Amino acid sequence: MRAHGWDGQWFLRAYDDSGKKIGSRECEEGKIFIETQGFCVLAGIGIADGMARKALHAVGEHLATRHGIMLQQPAFSKYYLNLGEISSYPPGYKENAGIFCHNNPWVMIAETMLGEGDRAFDYYLRINPSAREKISAVHRCEPYVYAQMIAGKDAPTHGEAKNSWLTGTAAWNYYAITQFILGIRPIYEGLMVAPVVPSTWKGFSVSRLFRGVRYDISVVRQGKGNRVAMSIDGKGFAGNVIPAPPSGVTSVSVRVELR
């Protein structure tokens, strides 16, 4: 990855059939793409050595707009034979530097993996249909369903949504919000509780049915960080993965303090 997948400030998107870099500072256009910045961090690449933080900083600097995160920048201004369809759309639309709502949650999740709850939630609100209803004259889409794309900054209709319903965005946002921002995440060993919520949140409550058991989880912020102190049914518990309760128990009460 260091030798062939890192471009100095962000992760490369790909190599074409002739071995030419795609999504590199060496490219004339399409220097940075969203996909690899999100997914490399999801895979744990670069978290320990700072590459992940640099990549997400580059997303904020080059791809993020007030209407969401664009697929790539700069937009393609002409057709590239080695890229094909992606360069055939007008700048700012669809795959050519549009805001694809489907992959914005990948960056939200990546931000939570670096402990950045404020930024993750901010990115969520930028594409959330109900949050965008206050700019409905610009958004021009139903306030109760995600659109496949929102026009990017290179488009004359920047912020206008298109192709509602035609997307997997709702599922990805549900995953990002519930399992990484709220941090209630099922794993093999049990139910992990690892919230990475905005610093202004005082707390929240969740009821989660998991393996036939109802978990009533109350989260209270006691400090500015994301460190978890947990009690289960009134008893202190070390760690943040709740194991399966004894056979016959159907509900568990969990209190979490964020410190």
N, C-alpha and C positions, 0 to 999 in steps of 0.2 A: 504494500500500500504506500509506504513512504517513497519508494523508488518510482512507482508507475501510476499511483492514484492520487497523489497530492500535488497541488499546483502552487503551493507557497502560502496562499491565504484561504483556499477552499479546496474541496475535493473535485477532481475531474468528473465529467459526466460519462465519457466513454472514449473508445477509439473506433474509427471507422475501418472499413475493410482494407484500406491501404496503410493502416497504422497511424493515421493522422489524429491528433487530439481533438476532442469535442468538449466544450466547456472549459476552456483554458484561457489564461491571459494572452496566450499566443494567437488566439483566434481573432479574426477581423470582427466578427459579430458572434453573439451567443457565447460570451466569455464565461459566464457562470450560470449554472442550472440549480433548481431547487431540489430535485430528487435525491441526489447523492449527499447533499448537505444534511437532509433529514435522516435518510436511511443509514448512512455511515455512523451517525451518532447513535441511532437506535441499535445498531449492531455492537455498540461499545467502542468503536474505533476512535481513537484520539482523545478520549475523555481524560485519561491519566496524564497525557503529555501536552495538553493545551490545543491540539489541532481542532478538536470539536468546538471549543469556544471561539477560535478564530473563524471557523467555517460559519457558525451561527451569527457571528458579528458581521461577516460578509453578506449573509442573507439580509440582515437588517439594513446594511448600508446600500446594497445594490438591487435587492429584489422586493423589499417590503414597501407597500404603499398604504395609504389610509383605507383602501378598499380591499386589502389582502396582499398576499405574497405572489409575485409573478413567477411564471415558469422559468424564464431565463432573461438575460440582458447581455448586451443590447439586443433589441429585436432584429430579426433578419429583414434586410431591406431588398433582398433579391433571392432568386431561387438558387439553391446549392444542390448540384447533382448528387453529391455524396450524402446529403441529409434528406433529400426527398420531401415528403409531404409537410414536415414540420416547417419548412421554409416557404411553403406555397400559400400560407394564409396571410392576410394583411397584418401589418405590425400591430400588436396589442390584442389580437383575437386568437382564440383557440390555442393551438400548440405554439404559436409564434408570439410568445411573451404575454399571453393572456394570464389571468389569475385563475388557475384550476383549483376549485375549492376542494377537490378530492385529495390533493397532496399537501394542502396547508396544515392539516392535523399532524402530519409527520414531523413538521418543524415544531408544532406545539409540544408534542411528546418529547422531542429532542431537548427542548428548553427545560422541561421538567427534570430531565435526567441530569441537567447541570444545576438544578435547584432554582431555576428562574421562573417562579410562579407568576410574577407580575407580567412578564413578557409573554408567557404561554397564554394567559387569560386574555391579554390584549389582542393577540393574534386571533384568538377564538372569536372575540367580539367583532373584529373587522369583517368577517364573512358571515356572521350569524344573521339569518334572515329577519328575525324579529327585532334584533338590535338595529338593523339597517332600515326599518320601517320609517324612522324619522327622516330618512333621506329617500323616501319612496319615489320622488320625482326623478331621482338619479338612478336608483336601483331598478325600478320598473319591473319588478317580479313579485310573485306571491310572498307574503311575509311569513308563511308557514312551511316553506319547502326550500331546500337548497337548490341552487342552480349549478349546472355543470361548470360554468365559467363566468367570471366577471371581467369586463374589458380592462386591459392593462393600461399603463400610463401612456403608451405610444398610440393608443386608439383615440379617435375623436370623441368617443362616447365613454371615456374612462369612468368606471364605476357602474356601468349598466350591466345587469345580469342577463344571461342567455341560457336556454336549454334547461329549464327547470325540470326536476324529476329525473333527468338523464344523468345520474351520478351515483357513486358510492359514498358520497361525502357524509351523509347522515350517519352511516355505520362507523366510519372512521372518527367522526367527531364524538359520537357516543363513547367509543373506545378511549379516545384521548381525554375526554372530560371525566368519565367515571373511573378509569383505571390509572390515570396518570396525574391529572390535576387534583381530583378528589382523592385519588390514590388507593382506591379499594380494588385490589387486584388478586384474582385467583391464581394460585400456583400449586404445584403438586403437593407441597408440604402443608398447605392450608390457605388461609385468607390473609394476604399481605395488606397492611395498612400503612401507606407511605404518602400522605398528602403533600402536594407542592402547590399550595393555593396562594392567591395574592396576599401581600403583606397587610392589606387593609381589612381583610376578612377576620372577624372575631371568632368565627367557627362555623360549623354546620353539622347537620345530623343526617344519617343515612340508615335505611333498613335494607339489608341485602340477604337474599335467600341463596344459600350456597350448600350444595350437597345435602339438601333436605333440612338444613338448620337455618333459622332466622337470626341474623346478627343485627342488633340495634346498636349503631355506632354513633357516638357523640364526640365531636372534635372541637377542642377549645384552644385558641391561641394564647399562649402564656409568654411567648418571646418572639423574636423576629425571624428565627430560623425554621428549619424543617425537621429538627430532631424530634423523634417520637418517644414519649413516655406513656405507657399503656397500663391500664388495669382491666381485668376481665372478671365480670360478676363481682366487682368490689375488691378484688385481690390484685396486688401488683404483679406485673408480668414483664419479664425481661425480653427484649426483642420486639419485632413488629409483625411477626407471622403468627396468626392465631391457629393453633392446631385443632383438629376435629375434637369436639367434646365427647364425653363418655356416651355410650350407646343409650338411647332413650331420651337424651336431651334434645329439645326441639328449638330452644331459643337461648341466645347468649347476649349479655349486655356488655358493651365495650366502651370505655372512656379513654380518649386520647388527648394528650396535651402536646401541643407543638411548641418547642422551645428553641 
